[in-house]
Amino acid sequence: QVHEQEVKELRDKISSGGSMDIQMGEGSSQDLVAALKAIREEYEEIARKNKEDAERMFQKKADAVKQDAAANVEAASVAKSEVKEMKSQVQGLMAELEALKAMQRSLEEQIAEAERSNAEALEGKQVIIDQLKQE
């Protein structure tokens, strides 16, 4: 109960903007320096561990990004090769198509010439048949 009263009085002084005098003995000063040194060492150790953790996380993420980039580069290279191969195939097929179209035109012309030739020959033979019938 006394402690609670002291805490209340200290809070009242702090909230009213009052000043506090803290008196320390000579031994307290050395204890305070040792405590501050220990706190600083602990803080430095925590900071060192946090820095190491951050560096590890950064390196892990950087490695993952590098692996993804390498995989993407490889996939792009494969896709580029496939596109090049397909373009080559398309060019070959287009050349073959043009050759087949030329062959078709040639064959159609040959058929038309054969039909004309046959029609003329048939006409000539029909004339001969008609002449023979009249004799």
DSSP file (Angstrom, degrees, kcal/mol; ACC not computed):
  #  RESIDUE AA STRUCTURE BP1 BP2  ACC     N-H-->O    O-->H-N    N-H-->O    O-->H-N    TCO  KAPPA ALPHA  PHI   PSI    X-CA   Y-CA   Z-CA
    1    1 A Q     >        0   0    0      0, 0.0     4,-1.8     0, 0.0     5,-0.1   0.000 360.0 360.0 360.0 -35.7    0.0    0.0    0.0
    2    2 A V  H  >  +     0   0    0      2,-0.2     4,-2.4     1,-0.2     5,-0.2   0.906 360.0  52.6 -67.2 -41.6    2.9    2.3    0.7
    3    3 A H  H  > S+     0   0    0      1,-0.2     4,-2.6     2,-0.2     5,-0.2   0.921 107.5  51.3 -60.3 -43.8    4.4    1.4   -2.7
    4    4 A E  H  > S+     0   0    0      1,-0.2     4,-2.3     2,-0.2    -1,-0.2   0.894 109.1  51.0 -61.4 -39.1    1.1    2.3   -4.4
    5    5 A Q  H  X S+     0   0    0     -4,-1.8     4,-2.3     2,-0.2    -1,-0.2   0.903 110.7  48.6 -65.0 -41.1    1.1    5.6   -2.6
    6    6 A E  H  X S+     0   0    0     -4,-2.4     4,-2.4     2,-0.2    -2,-0.2   0.907 111.4  49.5 -66.0 -41.4    4.7    6.4   -3.8
    7    7 A V  H  X S+     0   0    0     -4,-2.6     4,-2.5     2,-0.2    -2,-0.2   0.910 110.9  50.6 -62.9 -42.5    3.9    5.4   -7.4
    8    8 A K  H  X S+     0   0    0     -4,-2.3     4,-2.4     1,-0.2    -2,-0.2   0.913 110.6  48.8 -62.5 -43.2    0.8    7.6   -7.3
    9    9 A E  H  X S+     0   0    0     -4,-2.3     4,-2.3     2,-0.2    -1,-0.2   0.909 111.6  49.4 -64.3 -41.3    2.8   10.6   -6.0
   10   10 A L  H  X S+     0   0    0     -4,-2.4     4,-2.5     2,-0.2    -2,-0.2   0.911 111.2  49.5 -64.2 -41.7    5.5   10.0   -8.7
   11   11 A R  H  X S+     0   0    0     -4,-2.5     4,-2.9     1,-0.2     5,-0.2   0.907 109.9  51.2 -63.3 -41.4    2.8    9.9  -11.4
   12   12 A D  H  X S+     0   0    0     -4,-2.4     4,-1.8     1,-0.2     6,-0.3   0.914 110.9  48.1 -62.7 -42.4    1.3   13.1  -10.1
   13   13 A K  H  <>S+     0   0    0     -4,-2.3     5,-2.3     2,-0.2     4,-0.3   0.907 113.7  47.3 -63.9 -41.5    4.6   14.8  -10.1
   14   14 A I  H ><5S+     0   0    0     -4,-2.5     3,-1.1     1,-0.2    -2,-0.2   0.928 113.2  47.2 -67.0 -44.6    5.4   13.6  -13.7
   15   15 A S  H 3<5S+     0   0    0     -4,-2.9    -1,-0.2     1,-0.3    -2,-0.2   0.798 109.9  53.2 -70.4 -27.9    2.0   14.6  -15.0
   16   16 A S  T 3<5S-     0   0    0     -4,-1.8    -1,-0.3    -5,-0.2    -2,-0.2   0.436 117.0-112.3 -86.8   1.7    2.1   18.1  -13.4
   17   17 A G  T < 5 +     0   0    0     -3,-1.1    -3,-0.2    -4,-0.3    -2,-0.1   0.645  64.7 153.3  81.1  13.6    5.4   18.7  -15.0
   18   18 A G      < -     0   0    0     -5,-2.3     2,-0.3    -6,-0.3    -1,-0.2  -0.290  42.7-116.0 -72.6 161.7    7.2   18.7  -11.8
   19   19 A S        -     0   0    0     -3,-0.1     2,-0.4    -2,-0.0    -1,-0.1  -0.669  21.1-147.0 -99.8 156.4   10.9   17.8  -11.6
   20   20 A M        -     0   0    0     -2,-0.3     2,-0.6    -6,-0.0   -10,-0.0  -0.960   3.3-146.2-123.6 139.1   12.3   14.9   -9.8
   21   21 A D        -     0   0    0     -2,-0.4     2,-0.6     2,-0.0    -2,-0.0  -0.919  13.1-165.9-104.3 122.2   15.6   14.6   -8.0
   22   22 A I        -     0   0    0     -2,-0.6     2,-0.5     2,-0.0    -2,-0.0  -0.934   5.5-162.1-108.7 123.7   17.1   11.2   -8.2
   23   23 A Q        -     0   0    0     -2,-0.6     2,-0.4     0, 0.0    -2,-0.0  -0.898   8.4-175.8-109.0 131.6   19.9   10.7   -5.8
   24   24 A M        -     0   0    0     -2,-0.5     2,-0.1     2,-0.0    -2,-0.0  -0.951  19.1-132.0-125.4 145.1   22.3    7.9   -6.3
   25   25 A G     >  -     0   0    0     -2,-0.4     4,-1.4     1,-0.1     3,-0.2  -0.325  37.7 -96.4 -82.5 175.2   25.1    6.8   -4.2
   26   26 A E  H  > S+     0   0    0      1,-0.2     4,-1.3     2,-0.2     3,-0.1   0.873 125.4  51.4 -63.0 -38.8   28.6    6.2   -5.6
   27   27 A G  H  > S+     0   0    0      1,-0.2     4,-2.0     2,-0.2    -1,-0.2   0.832 104.4  58.2 -67.0 -33.2   28.0    2.5   -5.9
   28   28 A S  H  > S+     0   0    0      1,-0.2     4,-2.6     2,-0.2    -1,-0.2   0.874 101.1  56.1 -65.7 -36.5   24.8    3.1   -7.8
   29   29 A S  H  X S+     0   0    0     -4,-1.4     4,-2.3     2,-0.2    -1,-0.2   0.908 108.8  46.1 -62.1 -43.5   26.7    5.1  -10.5
   30   30 A Q  H  X S+     0   0    0     -4,-1.3     4,-2.3     2,-0.2    -1,-0.2   0.884 112.5  50.7 -68.3 -37.5   28.9    2.1  -11.1
   31   31 A D  H  X S+     0   0    0     -4,-2.0     4,-2.6     2,-0.2    -2,-0.2   0.897 110.3  50.4 -64.8 -39.4   25.9   -0.2  -11.2
   32   32 A L  H  X S+     0   0    0     -4,-2.6     4,-2.9     2,-0.2    -2,-0.2   0.908 110.2  49.0 -65.5 -42.3   24.2    2.1  -13.7
   33   33 A V  H  X S+     0   0    0     -4,-2.3     4,-2.4     2,-0.2    -2,-0.2   0.913 113.3  47.4 -63.1 -43.3   27.3    2.2  -16.0
   34   34 A A  H  X S+     0   0    0     -4,-2.3     4,-2.4     2,-0.2    -2,-0.2   0.902 113.1  48.6 -65.0 -41.1   27.5   -1.6  -15.8
   35   35 A A  H  X S+     0   0    0     -4,-2.6     4,-2.7     2,-0.2    -2,-0.2   0.918 112.1  48.5 -66.0 -42.6   23.8   -1.9  -16.6
   36   36 A L  H  X S+     0   0    0     -4,-2.9     4,-2.7     2,-0.2    -2,-0.2   0.897 111.6  50.5 -63.6 -39.2   24.0    0.5  -19.5
   37   37 A K  H  X S+     0   0    0     -4,-2.4     4,-2.5     2,-0.2    -2,-0.2   0.921 111.7  47.3 -63.4 -43.5   27.0   -1.4  -20.8
   38   38 A A  H  X S+     0   0    0     -4,-2.4     4,-2.5     2,-0.2    -2,-0.2   0.910 112.7  49.1 -64.5 -42.5   25.1   -4.7  -20.6
   39   39 A I  H  X S+     0   0    0     -4,-2.7     4,-2.8     2,-0.2    -2,-0.2   0.915 111.6  49.7 -63.3 -42.2   22.1   -3.1  -22.3
   40   40 A R  H  X S+     0   0    0     -4,-2.7     4,-2.9     2,-0.2    -2,-0.2   0.921 111.2  48.4 -63.0 -43.7   24.3   -1.7  -25.0
   41   41 A E  H  X S+     0   0    0     -4,-2.5     4,-2.2     2,-0.2    -1,-0.2   0.905 112.7  48.6 -62.3 -41.8   25.9   -5.1  -25.6
   42   42 A E  H  X S+     0   0    0     -4,-2.5     4,-2.5     2,-0.2    -2,-0.2   0.930 112.3  48.6 -64.3 -44.6   22.6   -6.8  -25.7
   43   43 A Y  H  X S+     0   0    0     -4,-2.8     4,-2.8     1,-0.2    -2,-0.2   0.921 111.3  50.0 -60.4 -44.9   21.2   -4.2  -28.2
   44   44 A E  H  X S+     0   0    0     -4,-2.9     4,-2.4     2,-0.2    -1,-0.2   0.874 110.8  49.9 -62.6 -37.3   24.3   -4.6  -30.4
   45   45 A E  H  X S+     0   0    0     -4,-2.2     4,-2.5     2,-0.2    -1,-0.2   0.916 112.0  47.4 -67.1 -43.3   23.9   -8.4  -30.3
   46   46 A I  H  X S+     0   0    0     -4,-2.5     4,-2.7     2,-0.2    -2,-0.2   0.916 112.8  49.3 -63.2 -42.6   20.2   -8.0  -31.3
   47   47 A A  H  X S+     0   0    0     -4,-2.8     4,-2.4     2,-0.2    -2,-0.2   0.903 111.0  50.0 -63.6 -41.2   21.1   -5.6  -34.0
   48   48 A R  H  X S+     0   0    0     -4,-2.4     4,-2.5     2,-0.2    -2,-0.2   0.924 112.5  46.8 -62.8 -44.9   23.8   -7.9  -35.3
   49   49 A K  H  X S+     0   0    0     -4,-2.5     4,-2.8     2,-0.2    -2,-0.2   0.912 112.3  50.0 -64.2 -42.5   21.4  -10.9  -35.4
   50   50 A N  H  X S+     0   0    0     -4,-2.7     4,-2.7     2,-0.2    -1,-0.2   0.905 111.0  49.7 -61.7 -40.8   18.7   -8.8  -37.1
   51   51 A K  H  X S+     0   0    0     -4,-2.4     4,-2.6     2,-0.2    -2,-0.2   0.926 111.8  47.7 -64.1 -44.4   21.3   -7.7  -39.7
   52   52 A E  H  X S+     0   0    0     -4,-2.5     4,-2.6     2,-0.2    -2,-0.2   0.915 112.7  49.1 -62.3 -43.1   22.4  -11.3  -40.3
   53   53 A D  H  X S+     0   0    0     -4,-2.8     4,-2.7     2,-0.2    -2,-0.2   0.922 112.1  48.3 -62.0 -43.9   18.7  -12.4  -40.6
   54   54 A A  H  X S+     0   0    0     -4,-2.7     4,-2.7     1,-0.2    -2,-0.2   0.910 112.2  49.0 -64.2 -41.4   18.0   -9.6  -43.1
   55   55 A E  H  X S+     0   0    0     -4,-2.6     4,-2.7     2,-0.2    -1,-0.2   0.903 111.9  49.1 -64.7 -40.5   21.1  -10.4  -45.1
   56   56 A R  H  X S+     0   0    0     -4,-2.6     4,-2.6     2,-0.2    -2,-0.2   0.929 112.8  46.9 -63.7 -45.0   20.1  -14.1  -45.2
   57   57 A M  H  X S+     0   0    0     -4,-2.7     4,-2.6     2,-0.2     5,-0.2   0.915 113.2  49.4 -63.4 -42.3   16.5  -13.3  -46.2
   58   58 A F  H  X S+     0   0    0     -4,-2.7     4,-2.9     1,-0.2    -2,-0.2   0.934 112.4  47.3 -61.6 -45.9   17.8  -10.9  -48.9
   59   59 A Q  H  X S+     0   0    0     -4,-2.7     4,-2.6     2,-0.2    -2,-0.2   0.897 111.7  51.0 -63.7 -40.2   20.3  -13.5  -50.2
   60   60 A K  H  X S+     0   0    0     -4,-2.6     4,-2.2     2,-0.2    -1,-0.2   0.933 113.9  43.7 -63.0 -45.7   17.5  -16.2  -50.3
   61   61 A K  H  X S+     0   0    0     -4,-2.6     4,-2.5     2,-0.2    -2,-0.2   0.892 113.0  52.0 -66.9 -38.9   15.2  -13.9  -52.2
   62   62 A A  H  X S+     0   0    0     -4,-2.9     4,-2.5    -5,-0.2    -2,-0.2   0.910 109.9  49.3 -63.4 -41.6   18.0  -12.8  -54.5
   63   63 A D  H  X S+     0   0    0     -4,-2.6     4,-2.5     2,-0.2    -2,-0.2   0.910 110.8  50.2 -63.0 -41.8   18.8  -16.5  -55.3
   64   64 A A  H  X S+     0   0    0     -4,-2.2     4,-2.5     2,-0.2    -2,-0.2   0.913 111.3  48.3 -63.3 -41.8   15.2  -17.3  -55.9
   65   65 A V  H  X S+     0   0    0     -4,-2.5     4,-2.7     2,-0.2    -2,-0.2   0.907 111.1  50.9 -64.7 -41.0   14.9  -14.3  -58.3
   66   66 A K  H  X S+     0   0    0     -4,-2.5     4,-2.6     2,-0.2    -2,-0.2   0.912 110.9  48.4 -62.7 -42.2   18.1  -15.4  -60.1
   67   67 A Q  H  X S+     0   0    0     -4,-2.5     4,-2.5     2,-0.2    -2,-0.2   0.919 112.5  48.2 -63.9 -43.3   16.7  -18.9  -60.5
   68   68 A D  H  X S+     0   0    0     -4,-2.5     4,-2.6     2,-0.2    -2,-0.2   0.915 112.1  49.6 -62.4 -42.3   13.4  -17.6  -61.8
   69   69 A A  H  X S+     0   0    0     -4,-2.7     4,-2.6     2,-0.2    -2,-0.2   0.919 110.8  49.3 -63.6 -42.8   15.3  -15.3  -64.2
   70   70 A A  H  X S+     0   0    0     -4,-2.6     4,-2.4     1,-0.2    -1,-0.2   0.912 112.2  48.3 -63.1 -41.9   17.5  -18.2  -65.5
   71   71 A A  H  X S+     0   0    0     -4,-2.5     4,-2.7     2,-0.2    -2,-0.2   0.904 112.4  48.9 -64.6 -40.5   14.4  -20.4  -66.0
   72   72 A N  H  X S+     0   0    0     -4,-2.6     4,-2.6     2,-0.2    -2,-0.2   0.895 110.9  50.1 -66.6 -39.0   12.6  -17.6  -67.9
   73   73 A V  H  X S+     0   0    0     -4,-2.6     4,-2.3     2,-0.2    -2,-0.2   0.918 112.7  47.2 -64.4 -42.1   15.7  -17.0  -70.0
   74   74 A E  H  X S+     0   0    0     -4,-2.4     4,-2.5     2,-0.2    -2,-0.2   0.921 112.6  48.6 -65.1 -43.4   15.9  -20.7  -70.8
   75   75 A A  H  X S+     0   0    0     -4,-2.7     4,-2.6     1,-0.2    -2,-0.2   0.902 111.7  49.9 -63.6 -40.2   12.1  -20.9  -71.6
   76   76 A A  H  X S+     0   0    0     -4,-2.6     4,-2.5     2,-0.2    -1,-0.2   0.896 110.4  50.4 -65.3 -39.1   12.4  -17.8  -73.8
   77   77 A S  H  X S+     0   0    0     -4,-2.3     4,-2.3     2,-0.2    -2,-0.2   0.919 111.7  47.3 -64.5 -43.6   15.4  -19.4  -75.7
   78   78 A V  H  X S+     0   0    0     -4,-2.5     4,-2.5     2,-0.2    -2,-0.2   0.927 113.1  48.7 -62.8 -45.2   13.4  -22.6  -76.2
   79   79 A A  H  X S+     0   0    0     -4,-2.6     4,-2.5     1,-0.2    -2,-0.2   0.898 110.5  51.4 -62.9 -40.2   10.4  -20.7  -77.4
   80   80 A K  H  X S+     0   0    0     -4,-2.5     4,-2.3     2,-0.2    -1,-0.2   0.906 110.4  48.8 -63.6 -41.7   12.6  -18.6  -79.8
   81   81 A S  H  X S+     0   0    0     -4,-2.3     4,-2.5     2,-0.2    -2,-0.2   0.912 111.4  49.9 -63.7 -42.0   14.1  -21.8  -81.2
   82   82 A E  H  X S+     0   0    0     -4,-2.5     4,-2.6     2,-0.2    -2,-0.2   0.908 110.7  49.3 -63.9 -41.6   10.6  -23.4  -81.7
   83   83 A V  H  X S+     0   0    0     -4,-2.5     4,-2.6     2,-0.2    -1,-0.2   0.917 111.3  49.9 -63.5 -42.9    9.4  -20.2  -83.4
   84   84 A K  H  X S+     0   0    0     -4,-2.3     4,-2.0     2,-0.2    -2,-0.2   0.919 112.2  47.7 -61.5 -44.0   12.4  -20.2  -85.7
   85   85 A E  H  X S+     0   0    0     -4,-2.5     4,-2.3     1,-0.2    -2,-0.2   0.911 112.2  49.2 -64.0 -42.6   11.9  -23.9  -86.6
   86   86 A M  H  X S+     0   0    0     -4,-2.6     4,-2.8     2,-0.2    -2,-0.2   0.892 108.9  52.6 -66.3 -38.7    8.2  -23.4  -87.2
   87   87 A K  H  X S+     0   0    0     -4,-2.6     4,-2.6     2,-0.2    -1,-0.2   0.914 109.6  49.8 -60.9 -41.4    8.9  -20.4  -89.5
   88   88 A S  H  X S+     0   0    0     -4,-2.0     4,-2.3     2,-0.2    -2,-0.2   0.917 111.4  48.3 -63.1 -43.0   11.3  -22.6  -91.4
   89   89 A Q  H  X S+     0   0    0     -4,-2.3     4,-2.7     2,-0.2    -2,-0.2   0.908 111.0  50.6 -63.4 -42.0    8.7  -25.3  -91.7
   90   90 A V  H  X S+     0   0    0     -4,-2.8     4,-2.7     2,-0.2    -2,-0.2   0.919 110.0  50.0 -63.1 -43.2    6.1  -22.7  -92.9
   91   91 A Q  H  X S+     0   0    0     -4,-2.6     4,-2.3     2,-0.2    -1,-0.2   0.918 111.7  48.6 -61.7 -42.5    8.5  -21.4  -95.5
   92   92 A G  H  X S+     0   0    0     -4,-2.3     4,-2.3     1,-0.2    -2,-0.2   0.918 112.9  47.3 -61.8 -44.5    9.1  -25.0  -96.7
   93   93 A L  H  X S+     0   0    0     -4,-2.7     4,-2.6     2,-0.2    -2,-0.2   0.869 110.5  52.4 -66.8 -36.5    5.4  -25.7  -96.9
   94   94 A M  H  X S+     0   0    0     -4,-2.7     4,-2.4     2,-0.2    -1,-0.2   0.910 110.1  48.3 -65.4 -40.9    4.7  -22.5  -98.7
   95   95 A A  H  X S+     0   0    0     -4,-2.3     4,-2.2     2,-0.2    -2,-0.2   0.917 112.5  48.8 -63.9 -42.2    7.3  -23.3 -101.3
   96   96 A E  H  X S+     0   0    0     -4,-2.3     4,-2.4     2,-0.2    -2,-0.2   0.903 110.3  51.8 -63.3 -41.3    5.8  -26.8 -101.7
   97   97 A L  H  X S+     0   0    0     -4,-2.6     4,-2.5     2,-0.2    -2,-0.2   0.920 109.5  48.8 -61.4 -45.3    2.3  -25.3 -102.0
   98   98 A E  H  X S+     0   0    0     -4,-2.4     4,-2.3     1,-0.2    -1,-0.2   0.899 111.2  50.5 -62.4 -40.1    3.5  -22.9 -104.8
   99   99 A A  H  X S+     0   0    0     -4,-2.2     4,-2.2     1,-0.2    -2,-0.2   0.912 111.2  48.4 -64.2 -41.6    5.2  -25.8 -106.6
  100  100 A L  H  X S+     0   0    0     -4,-2.4     4,-2.5     2,-0.2    -2,-0.2   0.875 110.1  51.8 -66.8 -37.1    2.0  -27.9 -106.4
  101  101 A K  H  X S+     0   0    0     -4,-2.5     4,-2.5     2,-0.2    -1,-0.2   0.912 110.4  48.6 -64.5 -41.2   -0.1  -24.9 -107.7
  102  102 A A  H  X S+     0   0    0     -4,-2.3     4,-2.3     2,-0.2    -2,-0.2   0.905 111.7  49.5 -64.3 -40.8    2.3  -24.6 -110.6
  103  103 A M  H  X S+     0   0    0     -4,-2.2     4,-2.7     2,-0.2    -2,-0.2   0.906 109.9  51.7 -64.0 -41.4    2.0  -28.3 -111.3
  104  104 A Q  H  X S+     0   0    0     -4,-2.5     4,-2.7     2,-0.2    -2,-0.2   0.927 110.0  48.4 -61.7 -45.9   -1.8  -28.1 -111.1
  105  105 A R  H  X S+     0   0    0     -4,-2.5     4,-2.4     1,-0.2    -1,-0.2   0.917 112.4  49.4 -60.2 -42.4   -1.9  -25.3 -113.6
  106  106 A S  H  X S+     0   0    0     -4,-2.3     4,-2.3     1,-0.2    -2,-0.2   0.927 112.3  46.9 -62.7 -45.1    0.4  -27.2 -116.0
  107  107 A L  H  X S+     0   0    0     -4,-2.7     4,-2.6     2,-0.2    -2,-0.2   0.892 111.1  51.8 -65.1 -39.5   -1.7  -30.3 -115.7
  108  108 A E  H  X S+     0   0    0     -4,-2.7     4,-2.6     2,-0.2    -1,-0.2   0.902 110.5  49.0 -63.3 -40.2   -4.9  -28.3 -116.3
  109  109 A E  H  X S+     0   0    0     -4,-2.4     4,-2.5    -5,-0.2    -2,-0.2   0.907 111.2  49.7 -64.9 -40.3   -3.3  -26.8 -119.4
  110  110 A Q  H  X S+     0   0    0     -4,-2.3     4,-2.6     2,-0.2    -2,-0.2   0.902 111.4  49.1 -64.4 -40.7   -2.3  -30.3 -120.6
  111  111 A I  H  X S+     0   0    0     -4,-2.6     4,-2.7     2,-0.2    -2,-0.2   0.930 111.7  48.6 -64.5 -44.8   -5.8  -31.6 -120.0
  112  112 A A  H  X S+     0   0    0     -4,-2.6     4,-2.3     1,-0.2    -2,-0.2   0.912 112.8  48.1 -62.3 -41.9   -7.3  -28.7 -121.9
  113  113 A E  H  X S+     0   0    0     -4,-2.5     4,-2.8     2,-0.2    -1,-0.2   0.903 111.9  49.5 -64.4 -41.9   -4.9  -29.2 -124.8
  114  114 A A  H  X S+     0   0    0     -4,-2.6     4,-2.8     1,-0.2    -2,-0.2   0.903 110.6  50.3 -64.5 -40.5   -5.6  -32.9 -124.9
  115  115 A E  H  X S+     0   0    0     -4,-2.7     4,-2.4     2,-0.2    -2,-0.2   0.907 112.8  46.4 -64.6 -41.2   -9.4  -32.2 -124.9
  116  116 A R  H  X S+     0   0    0     -4,-2.3     4,-2.7     2,-0.2     5,-0.2   0.927 113.9  48.4 -63.2 -45.4   -9.0  -29.7 -127.8
  117  117 A S  H  X S+     0   0    0     -4,-2.8     4,-2.6     1,-0.2    -2,-0.2   0.922 113.4  46.6 -62.2 -44.6   -6.8  -32.1 -129.7
  118  118 A N  H  X S+     0   0    0     -4,-2.8     4,-2.7     2,-0.2    -1,-0.2   0.882 111.8  51.5 -64.8 -39.5   -9.3  -35.0 -129.1
  119  119 A A  H  X S+     0   0    0     -4,-2.4     4,-2.4     2,-0.2    -2,-0.2   0.918 112.0  46.3 -64.7 -42.6  -12.2  -32.7 -130.2
  120  120 A E  H  X S+     0   0    0     -4,-2.7     4,-2.6     2,-0.2    -2,-0.2   0.919 113.9  48.3 -64.7 -43.3  -10.4  -31.8 -133.4
  121  121 A A  H  X S+     0   0    0     -4,-2.6     4,-2.3    -5,-0.2    -2,-0.2   0.912 112.3  49.3 -64.0 -40.5   -9.4  -35.4 -134.1
  122  122 A L  H  X S+     0   0    0     -4,-2.7     4,-2.5     2,-0.2    -2,-0.2   0.899 110.4  50.7 -64.5 -41.3  -13.0  -36.4 -133.4
  123  123 A E  H  X S+     0   0    0     -4,-2.4     4,-2.3     2,-0.2    -2,-0.2   0.924 110.3  49.7 -61.9 -44.3  -14.3  -33.7 -135.8
  124  124 A G  H  X S+     0   0    0     -4,-2.6     4,-2.0     1,-0.2    -2,-0.2   0.897 112.9  46.2 -62.4 -40.2  -11.9  -34.9 -138.5
  125  125 A K  H  X S+     0   0    0     -4,-2.3     4,-2.7     2,-0.2    -1,-0.2   0.860 110.0  54.1 -71.1 -34.8  -13.0  -38.5 -138.1
  126  126 A Q  H  X S+     0   0    0     -4,-2.5     4,-2.8     2,-0.2    -2,-0.2   0.891 107.5  51.0 -66.0 -37.1  -16.7  -37.4 -138.1
  127  127 A V  H  X S+     0   0    0     -4,-2.3     4,-2.4     2,-0.2    -2,-0.2   0.929 111.3  47.8 -63.4 -43.8  -16.1  -35.6 -141.3
  128  128 A I  H  X S+     0   0    0     -4,-2.0     4,-2.4     2,-0.2    -2,-0.2   0.916 112.2  49.4 -63.5 -42.3  -14.5  -38.7 -142.8
  129  129 A I  H  X S+     0   0    0     -4,-2.7     4,-2.2     1,-0.2    -2,-0.2   0.921 111.3  49.4 -62.4 -44.2  -17.4  -40.9 -141.5
  130  130 A D  H  X S+     0   0    0     -4,-2.8     4,-1.6     1,-0.2    -1,-0.2   0.891 111.4  49.5 -63.1 -38.9  -20.0  -38.5 -143.0
  131  131 A Q  H  X S+     0   0    0     -4,-2.4     4,-1.1     1,-0.2    -1,-0.2   0.906 110.7  49.6 -66.5 -41.4  -18.1  -38.5 -146.3
  132  132 A L  H  < S+     0   0    0     -4,-2.4     3,-0.2     1,-0.2    -2,-0.2   0.867 108.6  53.2 -66.2 -35.8  -18.0  -42.3 -146.3
  133  133 A K  H  < S+     0   0    0     -4,-2.2    -1,-0.2     1,-0.2    -2,-0.2   0.849 107.5  52.0 -68.0 -33.4  -21.7  -42.5 -145.6
  134  134 A Q  H  <        0   0    0     -4,-1.6    -1,-0.2     1,-0.2    -2,-0.2   0.728 360.0 360.0 -77.7 -21.1  -22.5  -40.2 -148.5
  135  135 A E     <        0   0    0     -4,-1.1    -1,-0.2    -3,-0.2    -2,-0.2   0.483 360.0 360.0 -79.9 360.0  -20.6  -42.3 -151.0
